[in-house]
Amino acid sequence: MLLYTRADSALLYSARSPMLWLPEGFHDRMGGELMNNIKPLLLAGLMVPGLVLADSSDYSYIEGSYLQGEISDVEIDGFDVEASVEFLDRILAVASYTDLGLDEDTAGVDLEGDIQSVGLGYIFGRNDTASVYGTASYIEYDVRGRLGAFTFADDSDGVQFELGARMNLSPEAELFVKVKHIDLGEGDEETTPGVGLVYRFLPALSGTLTYDRNSDDDLMGLGLRLTF
C-alpha cells in the first residue's frame, strides 16, 4: 500500500495501495457495514422477477480519469484508465491501470506508484433503472521512489473484489456506489467505499465524477467514458 506521512520535514513512503492503511479493526467494521447496506440491492437483483431479463446500464466501455486527493496530508495526483466488456450475457472482463505521484515537485523527493488489475465480473441483476454487479481481479503494485540519495522500489500482488450498484437517475444521468476489498496476503488488506456520477453528453460519450474515501484519506476523479 502507498503510505505517505510527514515526520518533521521528512517524507516517509511505503508501497502497496493509493489509500492510507486503516486502524486495526476498521476494515472488518466498515466492510460489515457496507455489506449490510449493499446486500438488499444484491438480493433484489437475484430475486425480483424480471430483473435479469430486462435492459440495464452499459457495461462495455473504456474510461480515462484525472485523479487528485490527499493521503496523510500529502497532496497527490495522477491518472486512471479502466475498461469493461460484457463479452457474454452478464459476464464481464475488466482491467485498469492507475499512476499516482506527488502533486507538487519537492527537491530531492520523487515518488511514483503504478497499480494494474485484470479480472472477471458478473451482473447479478438489472432492469431499466438499476443493476448490481461484482468483480474479482488480480492486482499488482509497482512503486518507485527517491528520498535524497536513497532510492527504493517495491512490487506486490494480490486479489481485489468489488461489489457495486448502478442506478439510472434519468436517461442521461447515472449514480453508482461500490466497495472494493484488496487482499495482498499476510494480513495486508483494506476496504474502500466509493461513489460516482456518470452523465451522458452524446450517445457514446459520458463525463464521470468519482470519489473514494479510506479512513481520513480521499481521492477524487474527473474523466470521460466511451461506451461501445
BELVENHU-V297109 format. One record per pair of residues at least 12 apart in sequence whose ideal C-beta (glycine too) atoms are under 6 Angstrom apart, sorted by the first residue. I is the first residue (numbers start at 0). J is the second residue. Records with the same first field share a line. If there is no record, write none. Layout:
# BELVENHU-V297109
I=J  J
This chain:
# BELVENHU-V297109
0=15  16  20
1=14  16  17  112
2=20
3=70  71  73
4=71
10=108
12=110  144
14=140  142  153
15=140  155
17=99
18=191  213  216
19=70  71  214  216
21=214
26=190
29=190
30=190
33=178  192
37=162
40=131  164
41=123  131
44=123  124  131
45=123  124
50=124  126
51=124
53=126  127
54=127
55=125  130
56=130  165
57=226
58=83  85  91
59=84  85  227
60=83  224  226
61=82  225
62=81  222  224
63=80  222
64=79  220  222
65=78  221
66=79  218  220
67=219
68=217  218  219
70=216
74=102
75=99  102
76=102
77=98  99  100
78=98
79=97
80=96
81=95
82=94
89=122
91=120
93=118  120  134
94=117
95=116
96=115
97=114
98=113
99=112
107=147
108=146
109=145
110=144
111=143
112=142
113=141
114=140
115=139
116=136  138  159
117=137
118=134  135  136
120=132  134
121=133
128=167
129=166
130=165
131=164
132=163
133=162
134=161
135=160
136=159
138=157  159
139=156
140=155
141=154
155=183
157=182  183  184
158=182
159=181
160=180
161=177  179
162=178
163=175  177
164=176
171=198  199
172=198
173=197
174=196
175=195
176=194
177=193
178=192
179=191
191=211  213
193=211
194=210
195=209
196=208
203=226
205=224
207=222  224
208=221
